[in-house]
Amino acid sequence: MFEDSVRAVGSVEERGVSALHVLELAMDYASDAKSYLGKEDFYTAFSCISYAHGLLDALKELKDKK
């Protein structure tokens, strides 16, 4: 599901360094979520993946505004 959202964002390179940074943050939060899930810290894992999806949603929204 997360990977589908990343694909929906599309290419961010032409949108500048800020968009690329936001995508990197989303990927970092997704990685953190997997780590916390492995530690069975489900609340923190859910918070991390929710934040990651929120960042991707923001990128998708900005893409649609172009």
HUKA-V166816 format. One record per residue. RES is the residue in one letter. SS is DSSP state (@ for helix, = for strand, . for the rest). BURIAL is + if it has 16 or more other ideal C-beta (glycine too) atoms within 10 Angstrom, else -. Layout:
BEGIN
RES_SS_BURIAL ; RES_SS_BURIAL
END
This chain:
BEGIN
M_._- ; F_@_+ ; E_@_- ; D_@_- ; S_@_+ ; V_@_+ ; R_@_- ; A_@_- ; V_@_+ ; G_._- ; S_._- ; V_._+ ; E_@_- ; E_@_- ; R_@_+ ; G_._- ; V_@_- ; S_@_- ; A_@_+ ; L_@_- ; H_@_- ; V_@_+ ; L_@_+ ; E_@_- ; L_@_- ; A_@_+ ; M_@_- ; D_@_- ; Y_@_+ ; A_@_+ ; S_@_- ; D_@_+ ; A_@_+ ; K_@_- ; S_@_- ; Y_@_+ ; L_@_- ; G_@_- ; K_._- ; E_._- ; D_._- ; F_@_- ; Y_@_- ; T_@_- ; A_@_+ ; F_@_- ; S_@_- ; C_@_+ ; I_@_+ ; S_@_- ; Y_@_+ ; A_@_+ ; H_@_+ ; G_@_- ; L_@_+ ; L_@_+ ; D_@_- ; A_@_- ; L_@_+ ; K_@_- ; E_@_- ; L_@_- ; K_@_- ; D_@_- ; K_@_- ; K_._-
END
